[in-house]
Amino acid sequence: MAEEYGNDLVSVIDDEGNEHQFEVLDAIETDEGRYVALLPVYSEAEAALEDDGELVILEVVNDQGDDLLVPIEDDEMFENIAGIFEERLAEYYEINEVEKPLS
């Protein structure tokens, strides 16, 4: 039996009720929780060209049996999870490190 392989896509509804499509690039589970790295998917080629290619990293939380994608509120946790994804995805994608401003 032949299996079809394709992109794993998810829809996310923002605070204003707008629906956005994302491709799931990677998912991890740590002692703190489950997380996904997403890349926006655009229906118009022009919008895709204007995108900065930045990953969207969200936490997966279970709410009454449904998985919801929510922002990571803790800055330190976000940096740790983003670092894990960068290491994992660097092998497959060209990832440019963001330079932090001098304090």
MMTF fields as JSON, N, C-alpha, C and O atoms, coordinates in Angstrom:
{
  "mmtfVersion": "1.0.0",
  "mmtfProducer": "UNKNOWN",
  "numBonds": 411,
  "numAtoms": 412,
  "numGroups": 103,
  "numChains": 1,
  "numModels": 1,
  "chainsPerModel": [1],
  "groupsPerChain": [103],
  "chainIdList": ["A"],
  "bondAtomList": [4, 2, 8, 6, 12, 10, 16, 14, 20, 18, 24, 22, 28, 26, 32, 30, 36, 34, 40, 38, 44, 42, 48, 46, 52, 50, 56, 54, 60, 58, 64, 62, 68, 66, 72, 70, 76, 74, 80, 78, 84, 82, 88, 86, 92, 90, 96, 94, 100, 98, 104, 102, 108, 106, 112, 110, 116, 114, 120, 118, 124, 122, 128, 126, 132, 130, 136, 134, 140, 138, 144, 142, 148, 146, 152, 150, 156, 154, 160, 158, 164, 162, 168, 166, 172, 170, 176, 174, 180, 178, 184, 182, 188, 186, 192, 190, 196, 194, 200, 198, 204, 202, 208, 206, 212, 210, 216, 214, 220, 218, 224, 222, 228, 226, 232, 230, 236, 234, 240, 238, 244, 242, 248, 246, 252, 250, 256, 254, 260, 258, 264, 262, 268, 266, 272, 270, 276, 274, 280, 278, 284, 282, 288, 286, 292, 290, 296, 294, 300, 298, 304, 302, 308, 306, 312, 310, 316, 314, 320, 318, 324, 322, 328, 326, 332, 330, 336, 334, 340, 338, 344, 342, 348, 346, 352, 350, 356, 354, 360, 358, 364, 362, 368, 366, 372, 370, 376, 374, 380, 378, 384, 382, 388, 386, 392, 390, 396, 394, 400, 398, 404, 402, 408, 406],
  "bondOrderList": [1, 1, 1, 1, 1, 1, 1, 1, 1, 1, 1, 1, 1, 1, 1, 1, 1, 1, 1, 1, 1, 1, 1, 1, 1, 1, 1, 1, 1, 1, 1, 1, 1, 1, 1, 1, 1, 1, 1, 1, 1, 1, 1, 1, 1, 1, 1, 1, 1, 1, 1, 1, 1, 1, 1, 1, 1, 1, 1, 1, 1, 1, 1, 1, 1, 1, 1, 1, 1, 1, 1, 1, 1, 1, 1, 1, 1, 1, 1, 1, 1, 1, 1, 1, 1, 1, 1, 1, 1, 1, 1, 1, 1, 1, 1, 1, 1, 1, 1, 1, 1, 1],
  "groupList": [{"groupName": "MET", "atomNameList": ["N", "CA", "C", "O"], "elementList": ["N", "C", "C", "O"], "formalChargeList": [0, 0, 0, 0], "bondAtomList": [1, 0, 2, 1, 3, 2], "bondOrderList": [1, 1, 2], "singleLetterCode": "M", "chemCompType": "L-PEPTIDE LINKING"}, {"groupName": "ALA", "atomNameList": ["N", "CA", "C", "O"], "elementList": ["N", "C", "C", "O"], "formalChargeList": [0, 0, 0, 0], "bondAtomList": [1, 0, 2, 1, 3, 2], "bondOrderList": [1, 1, 2], "singleLetterCode": "A", "chemCompType": "L-PEPTIDE LINKING"}, {"groupName": "GLU", "atomNameList": ["N", "CA", "C", "O"], "elementList": ["N", "C", "C", "O"], "formalChargeList": [0, 0, 0, 0], "bondAtomList": [1, 0, 2, 1, 3, 2], "bondOrderList": [1, 1, 2], "singleLetterCode": "E", "chemCompType": "L-PEPTIDE LINKING"}, {"groupName": "TYR", "atomNameList": ["N", "CA", "C", "O"], "elementList": ["N", "C", "C", "O"], "formalChargeList": [0, 0, 0, 0], "bondAtomList": [1, 0, 2, 1, 3, 2], "bondOrderList": [1, 1, 2], "singleLetterCode": "Y", "chemCompType": "L-PEPTIDE LINKING"}, {"groupName": "GLY", "atomNameList": ["N", "CA", "C", "O"], "elementList": ["N", "C", "C", "O"], "formalChargeList": [0, 0, 0, 0], "bondAtomList": [1, 0, 2, 1, 3, 2], "bondOrderList": [1, 1, 2], "singleLetterCode": "G", "chemCompType": "PEPTIDE LINKING"}, {"groupName": "ASN", "atomNameList": ["N", "CA", "C", "O"], "elementList": ["N", "C", "C", "O"], "formalChargeList": [0, 0, 0, 0], "bondAtomList": [1, 0, 2, 1, 3, 2], "bondOrderList": [1, 1, 2], "singleLetterCode": "N", "chemCompType": "L-PEPTIDE LINKING"}, {"groupName": "ASP", "atomNameList": ["N", "CA", "C", "O"], "elementList": ["N", "C", "C", "O"], "formalChargeList": [0, 0, 0, 0], "bondAtomList": [1, 0, 2, 1, 3, 2], "bondOrderList": [1, 1, 2], "singleLetterCode": "D", "chemCompType": "L-PEPTIDE LINKING"}, {"groupName": "LEU", "atomNameList": ["N", "CA", "C", "O"], "elementList": ["N", "C", "C", "O"], "formalChargeList": [0, 0, 0, 0], "bondAtomList": [1, 0, 2, 1, 3, 2], "bondOrderList": [1, 1, 2], "singleLetterCode": "L", "chemCompType": "L-PEPTIDE LINKING"}, {"groupName": "VAL", "atomNameList": ["N", "CA", "C", "O"], "elementList": ["N", "C", "C", "O"], "formalChargeList": [0, 0, 0, 0], "bondAtomList": [1, 0, 2, 1, 3, 2], "bondOrderList": [1, 1, 2], "singleLetterCode": "V", "chemCompType": "L-PEPTIDE LINKING"}, {"groupName": "SER", "atomNameList": ["N", "CA", "C", "O"], "elementList": ["N", "C", "C", "O"], "formalChargeList": [0, 0, 0, 0], "bondAtomList": [1, 0, 2, 1, 3, 2], "bondOrderList": [1, 1, 2], "singleLetterCode": "S", "chemCompType": "L-PEPTIDE LINKING"}, {"groupName": "ILE", "atomNameList": ["N", "CA", "C", "O"], "elementList": ["N", "C", "C", "O"], "formalChargeList": [0, 0, 0, 0], "bondAtomList": [1, 0, 2, 1, 3, 2], "bondOrderList": [1, 1, 2], "singleLetterCode": "I", "chemCompType": "L-PEPTIDE LINKING"}, {"groupName": "HIS", "atomNameList": ["N", "CA", "C", "O"], "elementList": ["N", "C", "C", "O"], "formalChargeList": [0, 0, 0, 0], "bondAtomList": [1, 0, 2, 1, 3, 2], "bondOrderList": [1, 1, 2], "singleLetterCode": "H", "chemCompType": "L-PEPTIDE LINKING"}, {"groupName": "GLN", "atomNameList": ["N", "CA", "C", "O"], "elementList": ["N", "C", "C", "O"], "formalChargeList": [0, 0, 0, 0], "bondAtomList": [1, 0, 2, 1, 3, 2], "bondOrderList": [1, 1, 2], "singleLetterCode": "Q", "chemCompType": "L-PEPTIDE LINKING"}, {"groupName": "PHE", "atomNameList": ["N", "CA", "C", "O"], "elementList": ["N", "C", "C", "O"], "formalChargeList": [0, 0, 0, 0], "bondAtomList": [1, 0, 2, 1, 3, 2], "bondOrderList": [1, 1, 2], "singleLetterCode": "F", "chemCompType": "L-PEPTIDE LINKING"}, {"groupName": "THR", "atomNameList": ["N", "CA", "C", "O"], "elementList": ["N", "C", "C", "O"], "formalChargeList": [0, 0, 0, 0], "bondAtomList": [1, 0, 2, 1, 3, 2], "bondOrderList": [1, 1, 2], "singleLetterCode": "T", "chemCompType": "L-PEPTIDE LINKING"}, {"groupName": "ARG", "atomNameList": ["N", "CA", "C", "O"], "elementList": ["N", "C", "C", "O"], "formalChargeList": [0, 0, 0, 0], "bondAtomList": [1, 0, 2, 1, 3, 2], "bondOrderList": [1, 1, 2], "singleLetterCode": "R", "chemCompType": "L-PEPTIDE LINKING"}, {"groupName": "PRO", "atomNameList": ["N", "CA", "C", "O"], "elementList": ["N", "C", "C", "O"], "formalChargeList": [0, 0, 0, 0], "bondAtomList": [1, 0, 2, 1, 3, 2], "bondOrderList": [1, 1, 2], "singleLetterCode": "P", "chemCompType": "L-PEPTIDE LINKING"}, {"groupName": "LYS", "atomNameList": ["N", "CA", "C", "O"], "elementList": ["N", "C", "C", "O"], "formalChargeList": [0, 0, 0, 0], "bondAtomList": [1, 0, 2, 1, 3, 2], "bondOrderList": [1, 1, 2], "singleLetterCode": "K", "chemCompType": "L-PEPTIDE LINKING"}],
  "groupTypeList": [0, 1, 2, 2, 3, 4, 5, 6, 7, 8, 9, 8, 10, 6, 6, 2, 4, 5, 2, 11, 12, 13, 2, 8, 7, 6, 1, 10, 2, 14, 6, 2, 4, 15, 3, 8, 1, 7, 7, 16, 8, 3, 9, 2, 1, 2, 1, 1, 7, 2, 6, 6, 4, 2, 7, 8, 10, 7, 2, 8, 8, 5, 6, 12, 4, 6, 6, 7, 7, 8, 16, 10, 2, 6, 6, 2, 0, 13, 2, 5, 10, 1, 4, 10, 13, 2, 2, 15, 7, 1, 2, 3, 3, 2, 10, 5, 2, 8, 2, 17, 16, 7, 9],
  "groupIdList": [1, 2, 3, 4, 5, 6, 7, 8, 9, 10, 11, 12, 13, 14, 15, 16, 17, 18, 19, 20, 21, 22, 23, 24, 25, 26, 27, 28, 29, 30, 31, 32, 33, 34, 35, 36, 37, 38, 39, 40, 41, 42, 43, 44, 45, 46, 47, 48, 49, 50, 51, 52, 53, 54, 55, 56, 57, 58, 59, 60, 61, 62, 63, 64, 65, 66, 67, 68, 69, 70, 71, 72, 73, 74, 75, 76, 77, 78, 79, 80, 81, 82, 83, 84, 85, 86, 87, 88, 89, 90, 91, 92, 93, 94, 95, 96, 97, 98, 99, 100, 101, 102, 103],
  "secStructList": [7, 7, 7, 7, 7, 7, 7, 7, 3, 3, 3, 3, 3, 7, 6, 6, 1, 7, 3, 3, 3, 3, 3, 3, 3, 3, 3, 3, 3, 7, 1, 1, 7, 3, 3, 3, 3, 3, 3, 3, 3, 7, 1, 1, 2, 2, 2, 2, 2, 2, 7, 7, 7, 7, 7, 3, 3, 3, 3, 3, 3, 3, 3, 6, 6, 3, 3, 3, 3, 3, 7, 7, 7, 7, 2, 2, 2, 2, 2, 2, 2, 2, 2, 2, 2, 2, 2, 2, 2, 6, 6, 6, 1, 7, 7, 7, 7, 7, 7, 7, 7, 7, 7],
  "xCoordList": [0.84, 0.0, 0.884, 1.742, 0.695, 1.52, 1.034, -0.167, 1.985, 1.647, 1.975, 2.968, 1.133, 1.41, 2.081, 1.658, 3.124, 3.826, 3.583, 3.634, 3.322, 3.072, 3.336, 3.747, 3.093, 3.299, 2.238, 1.075, 2.666, 1.75, 1.307, 2.084, 0.067, -0.438, -1.423, -2.191, -1.38, -2.331, -2.898, -2.245, -4.114, -4.745, -4.763, -5.07, -4.428, -4.431, -5.309, -5.194, -6.187, -7.052, -6.492, -6.323, -6.205, -5.615, -6.685, -7.866, -6.251, -7.154, -8.279, -9.339, -8.053, -9.078, -9.991, -10.889, -9.783, -10.621, -10.153, -10.86, -8.962, -8.414, -7.717, -6.977, -7.961, -7.349, -6.055, -5.995, -5.012, -3.711, -3.27, -3.464, -2.679, -2.166, -0.671, 0.057, -0.224, 1.184, 1.584, 0.783, 2.833, 3.433, 4.189, 4.971, 3.964, 4.679, 6.04, 6.129, 7.102, 8.454, 9.036, 9.783, 8.695, 9.251, 8.383, 7.679, 8.442, 7.729, 8.621, 9.3, 8.61, 9.403, 8.566, 7.584, 8.989, 8.384, 9.5, 10.461, 9.372, 10.353, 9.644, 8.444, 10.391, 9.773, 8.767, 7.829, 8.964, 8.097, 6.832, 5.829, 6.853, 5.672, 5.971, 7.057, 4.98, 5.118, 5.134, 4.429, 5.959, 6.142, 6.243, 6.654, 5.855, 5.96, 6.643, 6.505, 7.382, 7.976, 7.2, 7.107, 6.645, 5.775, 6.333, 7.062, 5.975, 6.336, 5.04, 4.275, 4.784, 3.542, 3.436, 4.434, 2.21, 1.902, 0.985, 0.009, 1.311, 0.547, -0.136, 0.407, -1.345, -2.062, -1.632, -1.826, -1.046, -0.585, 0.937, 1.582, 1.499, 2.954, 3.592, 4.683, 2.939, 3.492, 3.672, 4.679, 2.714, 2.803, 3.951, 4.641, 4.152, 5.247, 6.6, 7.524, 6.72, 7.979, 8.273, 9.437, 7.241, 7.412, 7.68, 8.097, 7.45, 7.647, 9.12, 9.979, 9.411, 10.802, 11.338, 12.513, 10.497, 10.944, 11.152, 11.751, 10.662, 10.834, 9.922, 8.748, 10.486, 9.706, 8.723, 9.01, 7.581, 6.617, 6.701, 6.484, 7.016, 7.17, 6.058, 5.916, 5.27, 4.129, 4.142, 4.746, 3.468, 3.304, 1.999, 1.009, 1.994, 0.79, 0.229, 0.888, -0.983, -1.634, -2.929, -3.605, -3.264, -4.491, -5.57, -5.401, -6.679, -7.806, -9.032, -9.619, -9.417, -10.591, -10.557, -11.561, -9.39, -9.244, -8.838, -8.542, -8.818, -8.409, -7.022, -6.733, -6.166, -4.854, -4.986, -5.541, -4.469, -4.474, -3.033, -2.162, -2.786, -1.471, -1.51, -2.327, -0.614, -0.599, 0.824, 1.788, 0.951, 2.287, 2.977, 2.327, 4.306, 5.112, 5.322, 6.006, 4.747, 4.766, 6.103, 6.512, 6.778, 8.038, 9.186, 9.47, 9.848, 10.918, 12.078, 12.604, 12.479, 13.595, 13.226, 14.038, 12.011, 11.549, 11.507, 11.919, 11.006, 10.948, 12.348, 12.54, 13.323, 14.694, 15.266, 15.947, 14.994, 15.479, 14.865, 15.571, 13.553, 12.858, 13.295, 13.521, 13.414, 13.864, 15.26, 15.541, 16.137, 17.485, 17.471, 18.244, 16.605, 16.486, 16.04, 16.614, 15.017, 14.538, 15.62, 15.789, 16.357, 17.413, 18.456, 18.877, 18.871, 19.849, 19.307, 20.007, 18.061, 17.461, 17.227, 17.42, 16.811, 16.443, 17.61, 17.506, 18.709, 19.858, 20.393, 20.948, 20.23, 20.696, 19.917, 20.463, 18.64, 17.773, 17.491, 17.175, 17.61, 17.265, 18.406, 19.143, 18.54, 19.528, 18.921, 17.976, 19.473, 18.954, 20.004, 21.127, 19.627, 20.522, 20.237, 19.088, 21.297, 21.114, 20.809, 21.388, 19.902, 19.557, 20.571, 20.787, 21.188, 22.161, 21.406, 20.458, 21.858, 21.235, 21.894, 23.113, 21.085, 21.662, 22.568, 22.333, 23.608, 24.509, 23.825, 23.154, 23.993, 23.329, 24.173, 23.772],
  "yCoordList": [-1.173, 0.0, 1.235, 1.378, 2.107, 3.306, 4.367, 4.592, 5.018, 6.107, 7.419, 7.535, 8.408, 9.734, 10.546, 10.536, 11.242, 12.11, 13.536, 13.865, 14.372, 15.769, 16.623, 16.138, 17.899, 18.838, 18.649, 18.369, 18.809, 18.767, 20.2, 21.01, 20.52, 21.879, 21.994, 21.074, 23.159, 23.456, 24.842, 25.702, 25.049, 26.365, 26.926, 26.222, 28.202, 28.883, 30.119, 30.868, 30.326, 31.494, 32.483, 32.158, 33.705, 34.71, 35.383, 35.047, 36.347, 37.02, 37.784, 37.998, 38.197, 38.927, 38.001, 38.476, 36.686, 35.732, 35.411, 34.731, 35.891, 35.604, 34.247, 33.917, 33.475, 32.147, 32.242, 32.903, 31.563, 31.543, 30.093, 29.272, 29.781, 28.437, 28.4, 29.344, 27.305, 27.094, 25.674, 24.743, 25.528, 24.212, 23.872, 24.685, 22.68, 22.232, 21.71, 20.7, 22.419, 22.002, 20.999, 20.102, 21.15, 20.269, 20.351, 21.337, 19.314, 19.274, 18.586, 17.607, 19.115, 18.499, 18.402, 19.12, 17.49, 17.365, 17.387, 16.624, 18.273, 18.387, 18.102, 17.829, 18.167, 18.0, 19.113, 18.924, 20.283, 21.429, 21.402, 22.005, 20.716, 20.688, 20.269, 19.774, 20.476, 20.16, 21.462, 22.414, 21.49, 22.71, 22.375, 21.278, 23.351, 23.181, 24.399, 25.522, 24.149, 25.216, 25.256, 24.255, 26.414, 26.573, 27.605, 28.518, 27.438, 28.39, 28.786, 27.914, 30.094, 30.518, 29.983, 29.871, 29.654, 29.224, 30.287, 30.701, 30.718, 31.791, 31.272, 30.436, 31.789, 31.412, 32.272, 31.892, 33.432, 34.33, 34.367, 34.526, 34.219, 34.196, 35.491, 35.469, 36.6, 37.898, 37.988, 38.511, 37.486, 37.494, 36.607, 36.941, 35.483, 34.58, 35.249, 35.059, 36.028, 36.716, 37.807, 38.093, 38.412, 39.47, 38.945, 39.709, 37.662, 37.065, 37.051, 36.842, 37.277, 37.288, 35.896, 35.752, 34.88, 33.512, 33.152, 32.122, 33.99, 33.752, 32.617, 32.557, 31.72, 30.622, 31.14, 32.103, 30.51, 30.774, 29.576, 28.438, 29.837, 28.765, 28.907, 29.942, 27.835, 27.853, 26.631, 25.608, 26.757, 25.636, 24.926, 25.567, 23.608, 22.805, 22.497, 21.849, 22.965, 22.681, 21.937, 22.174, 21.039, 20.266, 20.918, 21.103, 21.266, 21.887, 21.034, 21.075, 20.262, 19.396, 18.468, 18.294, 17.872, 16.897, 17.476, 16.727, 18.801, 19.444, 20.05, 20.692, 19.851, 20.487, 21.908, 22.135, 22.859, 24.258, 24.742, 24.302, 25.653, 26.25, 27.636, 28.474, 27.873, 29.15, 29.693, 28.93, 31.022, 31.618, 31.183, 30.884, 31.155, 30.86, 32.189, 33.068, 32.346, 33.622, 33.914, 35.072, 32.896, 33.074, 33.271, 32.385, 34.436, 34.765, 33.78, 33.386, 33.382, 32.438, 31.08, 30.453, 30.63, 29.357, 29.447, 28.515, 30.577, 30.749, 30.656, 29.971, 31.334, 31.302, 29.885, 29.477, 29.142, 27.755, 26.878, 26.121, 26.984, 26.164, 26.581, 25.723, 27.886, 28.37, 27.842, 27.474, 27.801, 27.266, 25.798, 25.369, 25.035, 23.607, 23.453, 22.66, 24.211, 24.126, 24.566, 23.942, 25.637, 26.105, 25.016, 24.79, 24.349, 23.262, 22.131, 21.612, 21.749, 20.629, 20.948, 20.092, 22.183, 22.551, 23.077, 23.15, 23.442, 23.995, 23.016, 23.427, 21.751, 20.718, 20.749, 20.413, 21.151, 21.099, 22.465, 22.555, 23.524, 24.86, 25.813, 25.616, 26.849, 27.886, 28.837, 29.567, 28.821, 29.653, 30.683, 30.342, 31.951, 33.038, 33.422, 33.662, 33.479, 33.869, 35.348, 36.147, 35.702, 37.109, 37.703, 37.191, 38.795, 39.457, 40.23, 40.962, 40.044, 40.738, 42.105, 42.22, 43.156, 44.498, 44.581, 43.924, 45.397, 45.6, 46.421, 47.407, 46.015, 46.736, 47.86, 48.568],
  "zCoordList": [0.0, 0.0, 0.0, 0.871, -0.937, -1.053, -0.08, 0.067, 0.584, 1.489, 0.817, 0.099, 1.057, 0.532, 1.62, 2.776, 1.236, 2.168, 1.746, 0.561, 2.712, 2.402, 3.615, 4.669, 3.443, 4.528, 5.599, 5.307, 6.848, 7.968, 8.219, 8.724, 7.871, 7.983, 9.138, 9.42, 9.804, 10.868, 10.63, 10.039, 11.094, 11.054, 12.467, 13.429, 12.574, 13.861, 13.724, 12.754, 14.7, 14.705, 15.721, 16.896, 15.246, 16.131, 16.986, 16.901, 17.82, 18.752, 18.06, 18.649, 16.808, 16.066, 15.274, 14.579, 15.364, 14.651, 13.249, 12.505, 12.868, 11.538, 11.54, 12.466, 10.503, 10.386, 9.586, 8.549, 10.092, 9.437, 9.267, 10.164, 8.124, 7.84, 8.139, 7.831, 8.739, 9.042, 8.686, 8.77, 8.288, 8.101, 9.373, 9.867, 9.906, 11.092, 10.635, 9.936, 11.042, 10.666, 11.645, 11.254, 12.914, 13.933, 15.179, 15.396, 15.987, 17.261, 18.279, 17.97, 19.507, 20.571, 21.835, 22.02, 22.695, 24.013, 25.032, 24.931, 26.028, 27.096, 28.418, 28.441, 29.509, 30.818, 31.099, 31.874, 30.465, 30.694, 29.839, 30.221, 28.686, 27.842, 26.418, 26.115, 25.538, 24.115, 23.33, 23.665, 22.269, 21.492, 20.007, 19.63, 19.162, 17.718, 17.105, 17.59, 16.03, 15.22, 13.916, 13.204, 13.61, 12.455, 11.485, 11.871, 10.226, 9.184, 8.473, 8.061, 8.325, 7.667, 6.245, 5.533, 5.843, 4.483, 3.893, 4.518, 2.693, 2.058, 0.8, 0.078, 0.553, -0.662, -1.844, -2.999, -1.552, -2.606, -2.632, -1.595, -3.818, -3.968, -3.493, -2.924, -3.714, -3.311, -1.793, -1.316, -1.048, 0.41, 0.884, 1.846, 0.213, 0.571, 0.35, 1.141, -0.715, -0.994, 0.032, 0.313, 0.589, 1.566, 2.966, 3.837, 3.203, 4.528, 4.889, 4.032, 6.177, 6.63, 6.959, 7.298, 6.864, 7.092, 8.554, 8.864, 9.446, 10.87, 11.332, 10.969, 12.14, 12.699, 13.733, 14.444, 13.814, 14.87, 15.808, 15.394, 17.065, 18.046, 19.077, 19.728, 19.209, 20.112, 21.014, 20.693, 22.143, 23.064, 22.75, 22.398, 22.876, 22.68, 24.068, 24.882, 24.33, 25.609, 25.343, 24.342, 26.251, 26.115, 26.962, 28.167, 26.323, 27.0, 26.754, 25.673, 27.757, 27.693, 26.489, 25.799, 26.24, 25.168, 23.829, 22.898, 23.712, 22.463, 22.619, 23.629, 21.624, 21.622, 21.093, 20.018, 21.86, 21.465, 21.352, 22.103, 20.406, 20.247, 20.869, 20.488, 21.84, 22.56, 22.6, 22.536, 22.707, 22.816, 24.104, 25.106, 24.057, 25.243, 25.951, 25.426, 27.127, 27.84, 28.522, 28.6, 29.008, 29.731, 28.738, 27.932, 28.796, 27.847, 27.898, 26.857, 29.094, 29.229, 28.641, 27.961, 28.899, 28.344, 26.822, 26.131, 26.297, 24.85, 24.246, 23.242, 24.842, 24.333, 24.353, 23.412, 25.414, 25.51, 24.421, 23.755, 24.245, 23.245, 21.837, 20.983, 21.588, 20.279, 19.968, 18.827, 20.97, 20.774, 20.388, 19.532, 21.01, 20.677, 19.227, 18.479, 18.828, 17.448, 16.462, 15.415, 16.785, 15.888, 15.656, 14.522, 16.718, 16.591, 15.735, 14.865, 15.981, 15.253, 13.783, 12.92, 13.495, 12.133, 11.301, 10.077, 11.937, 11.213, 10.177, 9.159, 10.43, 9.502, 8.186, 7.135, 8.239, 7.074, 6.439, 5.252, 7.245, 6.77, 7.095, 8.061, 6.272, 6.555, 7.581, 7.282, 8.789, 9.862, 10.22, 10.592, 10.104, 10.48, 11.92, 12.292, 12.736, 14.122, 14.182, 13.445, 15.061, 15.254, 16.218, 17.316, 15.78, 16.637, 17.714, 17.433, 18.96, 20.065, 20.199, 20.078, 20.452, 20.593, 21.805, 22.819, 21.69, 22.817, 23.866, 23.56, 25.121, 26.227, 26.729, 27.652]
}
